[in-house]
Amino acid sequence: MAIFARPFLPLWLVTVGCLLGQAVPSEALPGGAPSTPLPDHPDRSAEMVAGLHRFFDRLTAASVDPSERDRTEQAKAGMTTDQVRDRWRQHLRTLLGAVDPLPAVPDLAFVGGPDRPAQVATGPVFTAHAVAWPAFARVHGEGLLLRPALAPRARVIVLPDATQTPEQLAGLSELGAGHVPVARQLAEAGCEVLVPTLIDRESTFSGNPAIAMTDQSHREWVWRPNFEAGRTLTGLEVRKVEAALAWFRTRPGPALPIGVAGYGDGGRLALFLAALDPSLTATVVSGAFQSRQDLWREPIDRNIHGLLKAWGDAELARLAAPGALIIEASDGPTWSSPGPALPGRKKTAAPGVLAPAQPAAARLEYDRARAPGLTQAGTPPGPIILLEPRPGGPRGFGSTDACNRLLDALGLTSRPPPPEGPVQVTVTTDTQARQQRQFEELLLHAETLLHGSEDARAAFNQRPGSGDATTWAERSENLRETFWRDHVGRLPDPSLPMNPRSRLLERGPHYAAWEVVLDVWPDVFTWGILLVPNSIKGGERRPVVVCQHGLEGTPFSLLDTNPKSKDAQVYKAFPRQLAERGFVCYVPHNPYRGGESFRQLQRKANPLGLTLFSVVVGQHQRQLEWLGTLPFVDASRIGFYGLSYGGLSALRLPALLPGYAVSVCSGAFNTWSWKIMSRDYPNAYVFTHEYEQFSFNLANRFGNADLAALIAPRPFMVERGHQDPVGRDEWVSHEYAKVRRLYSDLGIPERTEMEFFPGRHEIHGVGTFAFLHRHLRWPEPAGAKP
């Protein structure tokens, strides 16, 4: 079709564009819109991000107060204590993603071969065997089974830290200073002991050799795609241990007491297992019990969406009843990311730190667990014992006191003397090969979930009733609320007065531009640039296009007219073009700028059940509210047009905010689950540093087409450059076909379009401009052709 050829931007725009950030003399907003003068600021974007850090820090601090927690299940009439506890356990299991079905018949097998026997070591009173057991789907656990020479008196699972191997805790290889081989000690005391392998923190296998290898730890590389599919690495490893516990319970002979003991990452797993499984007789948590208010600082593989809304370590401890919980206040492991990258590695690892836990921190959380005011699970806890290190004594895993307390709790009050004689290692285990098997199985599990996610989304997004555009929005309301609450994270509506502040940035022959700041919540504000055409007559109300920048951009990026700048080449100063066409344009700042500083906002938000977009939605609520008060704006004709991260905003924000009457998504629409989870696509997010993009269980709930369905029946358009590396034309077309079919089924096919163009990651501004004119009901300028 013929298109309207945009002329070169006039010289005055280039000249005045250079003035942005240096305001001309102050002048009030047009039409008598209220505002107070806005002082200059060297970096309002950084100021916004700093305020958001304070905002999330306050919410995190408040989460430790039980009065801030949701206790509705306990308040339900007629529920017994056990029913309340079961509800909370199911809630915790969902957060962890520990949901994959276990085998109907538990099993465990020796792992060996013709030249490699399964028995790897022999001691005076026990033997050690390489074992594997089916856990879920096609995933197995692997580790060592220590079998006492006499009939076992108890059974224990010992969970190492991610930096330790089963062989170390079994006393078959060297263990770090201050630690003791706990599994060996328990076996020598008469326990049958299983020591599973955990995914470690090396980066040897993290990546795809055909695309790129990364510096992400194995734990982060596994966490990323599984998190998107509603699993956490913690939950997957919990499930492996639960499969082993099920095998323990099917062993012949009389039922024996069962315990779990863990250190570091294994200590975290032990605490979760104690909370989930009331049949455990006793649990030891070492180097892992403390406040979780700094969870955002820990390695990203420990990230659990929504954990702090209901669960700190104290709450988990109380749910361990009736079993005994023994807290060993050892130092815990030390680790940091990113570490030194191996040669040729892509540096994409998320930052994270494990620092030695102080005994005082364990004491504070222990006191909180014992506090009568803590009402998690509704009843007093079972026995909770805190073991603090003796002055000058060892501070590692497996103190004599901790082992004795565990054995006492398991009923082994009479114990044989320590055996004489060494443990002889007869087979050297290839721990790296075992690690690679465990690593690949969990990645294949994520890929299986990826392949099933499209059907899962289709089933989840079913709506009652027939295809009718007039009732579609109402029939979508429950899904909209679910997306907002569970995936974006819903905050209260803006609480502060708007308090608009503005300053005139430029005035030209076609429009004037004002910088505007509005308050949202304490420490949270929204900021943007308003372009108002000079042609507006008194009493006239015009449509608005909200124009959204992408990653690391600012409002000024969209207004840049220097033909040599990257911003001008990408955005084509499209708000200026639209303002010349007669639209009022508002160019807001979204806080995805500042590198690690803004990404750490996502880390702070996630444990609270929130995301960065939780705040962005509130900012746009406030902007829509303010735009609706302007005397020259028609609040029923506000459209949204965004590129890249702004295109992602064009899906998420109009899906939640009906104040956006039209949405145009540029450089972002995709088959999202493949874009974020695939390890076979070079530009998938598993290969990038954008770790903030991962959203818990989104792959099974909402794809891009499902968000477009939440926008329907309002007009929706996709703009796609053939050479845009953020996706593939085939993926985009596959996903958009669902949108087109929906609008056709609703009888409104004219309200959706997709335009391909020969270009890359950039604004095209041809079909999209015509779409905005048509659906915001504003005539195209003379000379424009359909």
C-alpha positions in Angstrom: 0.0 0.0 0.0 1.1 3.6 -0.4 2.5 5.2 2.7 2.9 8.7 4.0 6.5 9.6 3.5 7.8 11.4 6.7 10.0 14.4 5.7 13.3 15.1 7.5 12.8 16.6 10.9 13.1 20.4 10.6 16.3 22.1 11.9 14.5 23.8 14.8 13.7 20.4 16.3 17.4 19.3 16.2 18.3 22.6 17.7 15.6 22.7 20.4 16.2 19.0 21.0 19.7 19.9 22.3 18.0 22.1 24.9 16.3 19.1 26.6 17.4 19.0 30.1 18.1 22.8 30.1 14.7 24.3 30.7 13.7 27.6 29.1 12.0 30.1 31.5 9.3 28.6 33.6 5.8 28.6 32.2 2.6 26.9 33.6 0.9 24.0 31.9 -1.7 25.1 29.2 -5.3 25.4 29.9 -4.8 26.3 33.5 -3.9 22.7 34.5 -2.6 23.0 38.1 1.1 22.4 38.9 3.9 24.0 40.9 7.4 24.8 39.6 9.7 21.8 39.2 13.3 22.3 40.1 16.1 20.9 37.8 17.7 17.6 38.8 20.9 16.0 37.4 19.5 12.5 37.1 15.8 12.0 37.8 16.0 8.4 36.7 18.6 7.5 39.3 16.6 9.5 41.9 13.5 7.3 41.0 15.4 4.1 41.4 16.9 5.2 44.7 13.5 6.0 46.0 12.2 2.6 44.9 15.0 0.9 46.9 13.8 2.7 50.0 10.2 1.7 49.2 11.0 -2.0 48.9 13.3 -1.9 51.9 10.4 -0.6 54.0 8.1 -3.3 52.7 10.7 -6.0 53.5 11.2 -4.7 57.0 7.4 -4.8 57.6 7.2 -8.4 56.3 8.8 -9.7 59.5 5.8 -8.5 61.6 3.2 -11.3 61.8 0.4 -8.7 61.9 1.3 -7.9 58.2 0.8 -11.5 57.2 -2.2 -13.1 55.6 -3.8 -15.3 58.3 -7.2 -15.9 56.6 -6.8 -19.7 56.7 -6.5 -19.7 60.4 -9.6 -17.6 60.8 -11.9 -20.0 58.9 -14.5 -21.5 61.2 -14.4 -25.2 61.7 -10.8 -25.8 60.7 -8.8 -28.1 62.9 -5.2 -27.4 63.8 -4.1 -30.1 61.4 -6.2 -28.7 58.6 -4.7 -25.3 59.1 -1.2 -26.7 59.0 -2.0 -28.7 55.9 -3.2 -25.5 54.2 0.0 -23.7 55.0 2.1 -26.6 53.9 0.4 -26.7 50.6 0.9 -22.9 50.2 4.6 -23.4 50.9 4.8 -26.3 48.5 3.3 -24.1 45.7 5.8 -21.3 46.4 8.7 -23.8 46.1 7.3 -25.5 43.0 7.8 -28.8 44.8 4.8 -30.2 43.0 5.9 -32.8 40.4 4.3 -36.2 41.2 6.6 -38.7 42.9 6.8 -42.3 41.6 3.9 -44.5 42.6 6.3 -47.2 43.7 9.4 -45.7 45.4 12.7 -47.3 44.4 16.4 -47.1 44.8 19.1 -48.9 42.9 22.9 -49.4 43.2 24.8 -47.7 40.4 27.7 -49.7 39.0 28.9 -51.7 36.0 31.0 -54.6 35.0 34.2 -52.8 35.9 32.8 -50.5 38.5 31.1 -52.0 41.5 28.4 -50.0 43.3 30.2 -50.5 46.7 32.7 -47.7 46.8 34.0 -48.0 50.4 34.2 -50.3 53.3 34.6 -49.4 57.0 34.7 -51.4 60.2 30.9 -51.1 60.7 29.4 -49.9 57.5 29.7 -50.0 53.7 29.1 -47.2 51.2 27.4 -47.6 47.9 26.7 -45.4 44.8 23.0 -45.2 44.4 20.3 -43.5 42.3 16.5 -43.3 42.7 13.7 -42.1 40.5 12.4 -38.8 41.8 9.8 -37.3 39.4 9.3 -37.4 35.6 12.7 -38.4 34.1 14.6 -36.9 37.0 16.7 -39.0 39.4 18.5 -38.4 42.6 22.0 -39.7 43.0 24.4 -40.0 45.9 25.8 -42.5 48.5 24.0 -44.9 50.7 25.8 -45.9 53.9 24.6 -49.2 55.3 25.5 -50.3 58.8 26.8 -53.9 59.3 24.0 -54.6 61.8 20.3 -53.9 61.3 19.8 -50.1 61.2 18.2 -48.5 64.2 17.2 -45.3 62.4 17.4 -43.7 58.9 18.8 -40.3 58.1 19.2 -38.2 55.0 22.3 -36.0 55.2 22.2 -33.0 52.9 25.5 -31.3 51.9 26.1 -27.8 51.0 26.2 -27.1 47.2 30.0 -26.8 47.6 30.3 -30.2 49.2 30.1 -33.8 47.8 28.5 -36.9 49.4 32.0 -38.4 49.5 33.2 -35.6 51.8 30.3 -36.0 54.3 30.8 -39.8 54.2 34.5 -39.4 55.2 35.7 -40.8 51.8 37.5 -37.6 50.7 38.9 -34.5 52.4 36.4 -32.1 54.1 37.0 -28.5 54.9 38.4 -27.4 58.2 35.9 -27.2 61.1 33.5 -29.8 59.6 33.2 -33.4 60.4 31.9 -36.3 58.2 28.4 -36.3 59.7 27.1 -39.1 57.5 30.0 -41.4 58.6 29.4 -40.6 62.3 25.7 -41.4 62.0 26.4 -44.7 60.1 28.9 -45.7 62.8 26.2 -45.0 65.4 23.8 -47.5 63.7 21.9 -45.4 61.2 21.3 -46.1 57.5 22.3 -42.9 55.9 21.6 -41.5 52.4 23.7 -38.5 51.1 22.2 -37.0 48.0 24.2 -34.9 45.4 23.1 -31.2 45.1 23.6 -29.1 42.1 26.9 -27.3 42.7 28.0 -23.7 42.3 30.6 -24.3 39.5 29.9 -23.1 36.0 31.5 -25.9 34.0 28.4 -26.9 32.1 26.4 -23.6 32.2 25.6 -22.7 28.6 25.3 -24.3 25.2 28.6 -24.9 23.5 27.0 -24.3 20.1 25.9 -20.8 21.2 27.7 -19.5 24.3 29.0 -20.7 27.6 28.4 -18.4 30.6 29.7 -17.6 34.0 26.4 -18.5 35.7 26.7 -21.2 38.4 25.1 -24.5 37.6 22.5 -23.6 40.2 21.6 -20.3 38.5 21.6 -21.9 35.0 19.1 -24.6 36.2 17.0 -22.0 38.2 16.3 -19.7 35.3 14.1 -21.8 33.0 12.6 -23.8 35.8 11.5 -20.7 37.7 9.6 -19.5 34.6 7.8 -22.9 34.6 6.7 -22.7 38.2 9.6 -24.5 39.8 12.5 -23.4 42.0 15.8 -25.3 42.3 15.0 -25.5 46.1 11.7 -27.1 45.3 13.2 -29.6 42.8 15.8 -30.7 45.3 13.2 -30.9 48.0 11.2 -33.3 45.7 14.3 -35.4 45.1 14.7 -35.9 48.9 11.0 -36.6 49.4 11.3 -39.4 46.8 14.2 -40.8 48.9 12.2 -40.5 52.1 9.3 -42.4 50.4 11.8 -45.2 49.7 13.0 -45.2 53.3 9.4 -45.7 54.5 8.9 -48.7 52.3 11.9 -50.6 53.6 11.1 -54.0 55.0 11.0 -54.6 58.7 9.6 -52.4 61.5 9.2 -48.7 60.8 12.2 -46.8 62.1 12.5 -43.1 63.1 13.6 -40.9 60.2 15.7 -37.8 60.4 17.2 -35.2 58.1 20.4 -33.1 58.7 21.8 -30.5 56.3 24.4 -27.8 56.1 24.3 -24.5 54.1 22.1 -25.2 51.0 21.4 -28.6 52.5 20.4 -26.9 55.7 17.9 -24.8 53.9 16.5 -27.9 52.3 16.3 -29.6 55.7 14.3 -26.7 57.1 11.8 -26.7 54.2 11.5 -30.5 54.5 10.8 -30.3 58.2 8.1 -27.7 57.6 6.5 -29.8 54.8 6.8 -33.3 56.4 5.4 -33.6 59.9 6.4 -37.3 60.0 10.1 -36.5 60.3 11.3 -37.4 63.8 14.1 -34.9 64.0 15.9 -32.4 61.7 19.2 -30.7 62.0 19.6 -27.3 60.3 23.3 -26.1 60.2 24.7 -22.9 58.8 21.3 -21.9 57.4 19.0 -20.5 60.1 18.6 -16.7 60.2 16.4 -13.8 59.1 15.6 -13.9 55.4 15.1 -10.1 55.1 18.2 -10.0 53.0 17.2 -12.9 50.8 17.6 -10.5 47.8 21.4 -10.5 48.5 21.7 -14.3 48.4 22.4 -16.2 45.2 19.5 -15.9 42.8 18.9 -19.7 42.8 17.6 -19.1 46.4 15.0 -16.6 45.1 11.4 -17.7 46.0 8.6 -15.5 44.8 6.3 -14.5 47.7 8.3 -16.3 50.4 8.4 -13.3 52.8 4.7 -12.7 52.6 4.2 -15.6 55.0 7.5 -17.4 55.7 10.7 -16.6 57.5 12.9 -19.2 59.0 11.0 -18.8 62.3 7.7 -19.6 60.7 9.2 -22.6 59.0 10.6 -23.8 62.3 7.2 -23.6 64.0 5.6 -25.7 61.2 8.2 -28.5 61.8 6.1 -29.7 64.8 5.8 -32.3 66.2 9.3 -33.3 65.1 12.3 -32.0 66.9 14.2 -29.2 65.2 17.9 -28.8 66.1 19.5 -25.6 65.0 23.3 -25.6 64.8 24.5 -22.0 64.6 27.5 -22.8 62.5 29.1 -20.3 60.2 27.6 -21.5 57.0 29.3 -21.4 53.6 31.0 -18.4 51.9 30.5 -17.7 48.2 30.0 -14.8 45.8 28.8 -14.2 42.3 29.9 -13.3 39.8 33.3 -14.9 40.4 36.2 -14.9 38.0 34.9 -16.1 34.6 36.6 -18.9 32.8 38.2 -17.9 29.5 35.7 -17.4 26.7 32.7 -17.3 29.0 29.8 -14.8 28.6 29.4 -12.8 31.7 25.8 -13.0 32.5 25.7 -14.2 36.2 23.4 -12.5 38.6 25.1 -11.0 41.7 24.7 -12.9 45.0 26.6 -13.4 48.2 26.8 -16.0 50.9 28.5 -14.7 54.0 29.2 -16.5 57.3 26.1 -16.5 59.5 26.6 -15.0 62.9 25.4 -17.0 65.9 23.6 -13.8 67.0 21.5 -13.9 63.8 20.4 -17.5 64.5 19.6 -16.5 68.1 17.3 -13.7 67.0 15.4 -15.9 64.6 15.2 -18.6 67.2 13.7 -16.2 69.7 11.2 -15.1 67.1 10.2 -18.8 66.5 9.6 -19.2 70.2 7.7 -16.0 70.7 4.1 -16.6 71.7 2.9 -13.8 69.4 4.0 -15.6 66.3 0.8 -17.3 65.1 2.0 -19.1 62.0 0.2 -22.5 61.9 -1.8 -21.5 64.9 -0.3 -23.6 67.6 3.0 -23.7 69.7 6.0 -25.3 67.9 7.5 -28.7 68.6 10.8 -29.0 70.3 13.3 -26.4 68.9 16.8 -26.5 70.2 19.5 -23.9 69.4 23.1 -25.0 69.7 25.5 -22.1 69.7 29.2 -22.6 69.2 31.4 -22.6 72.3 33.9 -19.8 72.5 37.0 -20.8 70.6 35.4 -24.0 69.5 34.8 -25.2 65.9 32.0 -23.5 64.0 31.4 -26.0 61.2 28.8 -28.7 60.4 28.5 -31.7 62.7 29.5 -30.7 66.2 29.4 -33.5 68.7 26.5 -31.8 70.5 24.5 -31.6 67.3 25.1 -35.3 66.4 24.3 -36.4 69.9 21.1 -34.4 70.0 20.0 -35.8 66.7 20.7 -39.4 67.8 18.9 -38.8 71.1 15.8 -37.5 69.2 15.9 -40.6 66.9 15.9 -42.8 70.0 19.5 -43.9 69.8 20.3 -43.0 73.4 22.7 -46.0 73.8 25.4 -45.8 71.2 28.4 -48.1 70.5 31.9 -46.7 71.0 33.6 -45.2 67.9 34.9 -48.1 65.8 38.6 -48.7 65.3 40.1 -49.0 61.9 40.0 -46.8 58.8 37.5 -46.6 56.0 38.9 -48.1 52.8 37.9 -46.4 49.5 37.6 -49.1 46.9 36.2 -47.1 44.0 36.8 -43.5 43.2 33.6 -41.8 42.2 33.6 -39.6 39.1 31.8 -36.7 40.9 31.9 -34.4 37.8 30.1 -36.9 35.6 27.5 -37.4 38.3 27.1 -33.7 38.6 26.6 -33.4 34.9 23.9 -36.1 34.9 22.0 -34.3 37.7 22.4 -31.0 35.9 21.2 -32.2 32.5 18.2 -34.0 34.0 16.8 -30.8 35.6 17.4 -28.8 32.4 15.6 -31.5 30.3 12.8 -31.3 32.9 12.5 -27.6 32.2 12.4 -28.2 28.5 9.6 -30.8 29.0 7.7 -28.2 30.9 8.4 -25.6 28.1 7.0 -28.0 25.5 3.9 -28.5 27.6 3.4 -24.8 28.5 1.4 -23.8 25.5 -1.3 -26.3 26.3 -1.1 -25.3 29.9 -1.7 -21.7 29.0 -4.6 -22.6 26.7 -6.3 -24.6 29.5 -5.7 -21.9 32.1 -7.1 -19.1 30.0 -10.5 -20.6 29.2 -13.4 -18.3 29.8 -17.0 -19.0 30.4 -19.6 -18.1 27.8 -19.4 -17.7 24.0 -17.5 -15.2 21.8 -19.0 -11.9 22.5 -17.0 -8.7 22.4 -19.4 -6.8 24.6 -19.0 -9.1 27.6 -15.4 -10.2 26.9 -13.8 -7.7 29.3 -16.1 -8.8 32.1 -15.4 -12.5 31.4 -11.7 -11.8 31.5 -11.8 -10.1 34.9 -10.8 -13.1 37.0 -7.8 -13.8 34.7 -6.8 -10.2 34.8 -6.9 -10.2 38.6 -4.8 -13.4 38.7 -2.2 -11.9 36.4 -2.0 -8.8 38.5 -1.9 -10.5 41.8 0.2 -13.6 41.1 2.5 -12.5 38.4 2.9 -8.8 38.4 2.3 -8.4 42.1 -0.5 -6.0 43.2 0.2 -3.0 45.4 -2.5 -0.7 46.9 -3.6 2.1 44.6 -1.4 5.3 44.8 -1.8 6.8 48.2 -0.3 10.3 47.9 -1.9 13.3 46.4 -0.7 13.8 42.8 1.1 17.1 43.6 2.0 17.8 40.0 5.2 19.8 39.4 6.3 20.9 35.9 8.7 23.1 34.0 8.7 24.1 30.4 11.5 22.5 28.4 10.9 23.9 24.9 8.4 25.7 22.7 8.3 25.4 19.0 6.0 26.1 16.0 4.0 22.8 16.4 4.0 22.0 20.1 5.5 22.7 23.5 7.1 20.3 25.9 6.9 20.2 29.7 8.8 18.0 32.2 6.3 16.6 34.8 6.7 14.9 38.1 3.8 13.3 40.1 3.8 11.6 43.5 2.6 8.0 43.8 3.6 6.5 47.2 6.1 7.6 49.8 9.5 7.7 48.0 7.9 6.7 44.7 7.1 9.3 42.0 6.5 9.2 38.3 8.2 11.4 35.8 7.7 12.2 32.1 7.6 14.8 29.4 4.3 16.1 28.1 4.1 17.3 24.4 1.0 19.6 23.7 0.2 20.7 20.2 -0.1 24.4 19.7 -3.2 23.9 17.5 -5.5 22.9 20.4 -8.4 25.3 20.7 -10.1 26.4 23.8 -12.4 23.7 25.1 -11.1 21.1 22.7 -10.1 17.7 24.0 -7.5 15.7 22.1 -6.4 12.0 22.2 -3.2 11.1 23.9 -0.4 8.6 23.0 1.7 7.5 25.9 5.1 6.7 24.3 7.3 4.3 26.2 11.1 3.9 26.0 13.0 0.6 26.3 15.8 -0.8 28.5 18.2 1.8 29.9 16.3 4.6 28.2 14.8 7.8 29.5 12.0 10.1 28.1 14.8 12.2 26.5 15.8 9.1 24.4 12.5 9.2 22.6 12.9 12.9 21.8 16.5 12.8 20.5 16.7 14.2 16.9 20.5 14.0 16.4 20.6 11.7 13.3 24.0 10.3 14.5 22.7 9.1 17.8 21.6 5.6 18.5 18.4 6.8 20.3 17.3 8.8 17.2 18.0 5.9 14.9 16.0 3.5 17.1 13.1 5.7 18.3 12.9 8.1 15.3 11.7 10.8 17.8 8.3 9.2 17.3 6.6 11.3 20.0 7.6 14.4 18.2 6.1 13.0 15.0 2.9 12.2 16.7 2.7 15.6 18.3 3.1 17.2 14.8 0.2 15.0 13.7 -2.0 16.7 16.5 -1.8 14.1 19.3 -1.0 15.1 22.8 1.9 12.9 23.8 3.1 11.9 27.2 6.6 10.2 27.4 7.0 8.6 30.9 10.0 7.1 32.5 9.8 3.5 33.5 12.5 2.5 36.1 14.3 -0.2 34.1 17.5 1.9 33.9 20.7 1.8 36.0 22.0 -1.7 35.4 22.4 -3.7 38.6 20.7 -0.9 40.7 17.3 -1.4 39.0 17.7 -5.2 38.6 18.2 -5.5 42.3 14.8 -3.9 42.7 13.4 -7.1 41.2 15.4 -9.2 43.7 14.0 -7.1 46.6 10.4 -7.3 45.2 10.2 -11.0 44.4 10.3 -12.4 48.0 7.4 -10.0 48.7 5.4 -11.5 45.9 6.0 -8.3 43.8 8.0 -7.4 40.7 9.4 -4.2 39.3 6.2 -3.9 37.3 4.2 -3.8 40.5 5.5 -0.2 40.9 5.3 0.6 37.2 1.6 -0.2 37.2 1.1 2.2 40.1 3.0 4.9 38.3 0.9 4.5 35.2 -2.3 4.5 37.3 -1.2 7.9 38.6 -0.3 9.1 35.1 -3.6 8.1 33.7 -5.4 9.8 36.6 -3.4 13.0 36.0 -3.9 13.0 32.2 -7.6 12.7 32.7 -7.6 15.9 34.7 -6.0 18.0 31.9 -8.6 20.2 30.3 -7.3 19.5 26.7 -7.2 15.7 27.1 -10.0 13.2 26.2 -9.5 10.6 28.9 -11.4 8.0 26.8 -8.9 8.2 24.0 -5.5 7.4 25.6 -3.3 5.0 23.6 0.0 3.3 24.5 2.9 2.8 22.1 6.2 1.2 23.3 9.3 -0.3 21.9 11.4 -3.2 23.4 10.9 -3.1 27.2 8.4 -0.4 26.4 6.8 -3.0 24.1 6.6 -5.4 27.0 5.0 -2.6 28.9 2.5 -2.2 26.0 1.4 -5.8 26.8 1.4 -5.7 30.6 0.1 -2.3 31.4 -3.0 -2.1 29.1 -3.8 -5.6 30.1 -4.3 -4.3 33.7 -5.3 -0.7 33.1 -8.5 -0.2 31.1 -7.6 3.5 30.9 -5.5 2.6 27.9 -7.9 2.5 25.0 -5.4 1.3 22.4 -2.1 -0.5 22.6 0.8 -0.8 20.1 3.5 -3.3 21.0 6.8 -2.8 19.0 9.9 -4.9 19.2 8.7 -7.2 22.0 5.8 -9.4 20.9 6.9 -13.0 20.9 6.3 -16.6 21.9 7.5 -15.5 25.4 8.1 -18.9 26.9 10.6 -19.9 24.2 12.2 -16.4 24.2 12.9 -16.7 28.0 13.5 -20.5 28.5 15.1 -21.9 25.4 18.8 -22.8 25.5 18.8 -23.3 21.8 18.1 -19.7 20.8 21.1 -17.3 21.0 19.0 -14.3 22.2 17.0 -16.2 24.8 17.2 -14.6 28.3 19.0 -17.7 29.7 22.0 -16.3 27.9 21.8 -12.7 29.0 22.4 -10.6 32.1 18.7 -9.7 32.3 17.9 -12.0 35.2 15.1 -9.7 36.2 13.0 -10.9 33.3 12.2 -14.3 34.9 8.7 -14.5 36.4 7.5 -17.5 38.5 5.2 -19.8 36.6 4.4 -17.3 33.9 5.1 -19.9 31.2 2.1 -22.0 32.4 -0.3 -19.1 32.8 0.2 -16.2 30.4 1.9 -15.8 27.1 1.9 -12.7 25.0 -1.3 -13.7 23.2 -3.0 -14.2 26.5 -2.0 -10.7 27.6 -3.4 -9.4 24.3 -6.6 -11.2 25.2 -6.8 -9.2 28.4 -6.5 -6.1 26.3 -9.3 -7.2 24.0 -11.8 -6.0 22.9 -9.7 -2.8 22.8 -7.6 -2.3 19.7 -4.2 -4.0 19.7 -1.3 -3.9 17.2 2.1 -5.5 16.8 5.0 -3.9 15.0 7.8 -6.2 14.0 11.1 -5.7 12.1 12.1 -8.7 10.1 15.7 -8.4 11.3 14.9 -7.7 14.9 17.1 -10.1 16.9 14.8 -10.2 20.0 12.8 -12.9 18.3 12.0 -14.8 15.2 9.3 -13.9 12.6 8.0 -17.5 12.9 7.6 -17.2 16.7 6.0 -13.8 16.5 3.6 -15.0 13.7 2.7 -18.2 15.7 1.8 -16.1 18.8 0.0 -13.4 16.9 -2.2 -15.9 15.0 -3.9 -16.6 18.4 -4.7 -12.9 18.8 -6.0 -12.6 15.2 -8.2 -15.6 15.8 -9.6 -14.2 19.0 -10.5 -10.9 17.6 -12.1 -12.6 14.6 -14.1 -14.9 16.9 -15.3 -11.8 18.8 -16.5 -10.2 15.6 -14.0 -7.4 15.7 -11.1 -8.4 13.3 -10.6 -4.8 12.3 -9.3 -3.9 15.8 -6.1 -5.9 15.5 -3.2 -5.7 13.1 0.4 -6.8 12.7 2.9 -5.0 10.5 6.2 -6.5 9.4 8.8 -4.1 8.0 12.4 -4.4 6.7 14.3 -3.3 9.7 15.7 -4.2 13.1 14.9 -3.3 16.7 13.3 0.1 15.9 10.2 2.2 15.5 8.8 2.0 12.0 5.9 4.4 12.5 3.8 3.7 9.4 1.0 1.3 9.9 1.1 2.0 13.6 0.5 5.7 13.1 -2.4 4.9 10.9 -3.7 2.5 13.5 -3.5 5.1 16.2 -5.3 7.7 14.1 -8.1 5.3 13.3 -8.7 3.9 16.7 -8.1 7.1 18.7 -10.4 8.8 16.2 -8.1 11.6 15.1 -7.8 12.5 11.4 -4.5 11.8 9.7 -2.7 14.9 8.4 -3.1 16.1 4.8 -0.9 14.1 2.5 -1.1 10.8 4.5 -2.3 7.9 2.4 -3.7 4.6 3.5 
